[in-house]
């Protein structure tokens, strides 16, 4: 059963529907090790030097929120 919050005067109920978008980008860097490469990219992402946008969109899921 779906989660509902109320019924209006026409008998319509409210349902919660969740939208999840997934963004992904492959980043290539030069580093001494795989760990260093990952840490460097994480730091760039956290500092806003890497910003994912709509061109990085790979998937959208729309689903009802179940009770």
Residue pairs with C-beta under 8 A, 6 or more apart in sequence:
1 66
1 67
2 15
2 16
2 64
2 65
2 66
2 67
3 15
3 16
3 65
3 66
3 67
4 13
4 14
4 15
5 14
5 16
6 13
6 14
7 13
15 64
15 65
16 64
16 65
17 62
17 63
17 64
17 65
18 61
18 62
18 63
18 64
18 65
19 60
19 61
19 62
20 60
20 61
20 62
20 63
21 57
21 59
21 60
22 57
22 58
22 59
22 60
22 61
23 52
23 53
23 56
23 57
23 58
24 52
24 56
24 58
25 50
25 52
25 56
27 41
27 44
27 50
29 37
29 40
29 41
30 37
31 37
31 40
41 50
44 50
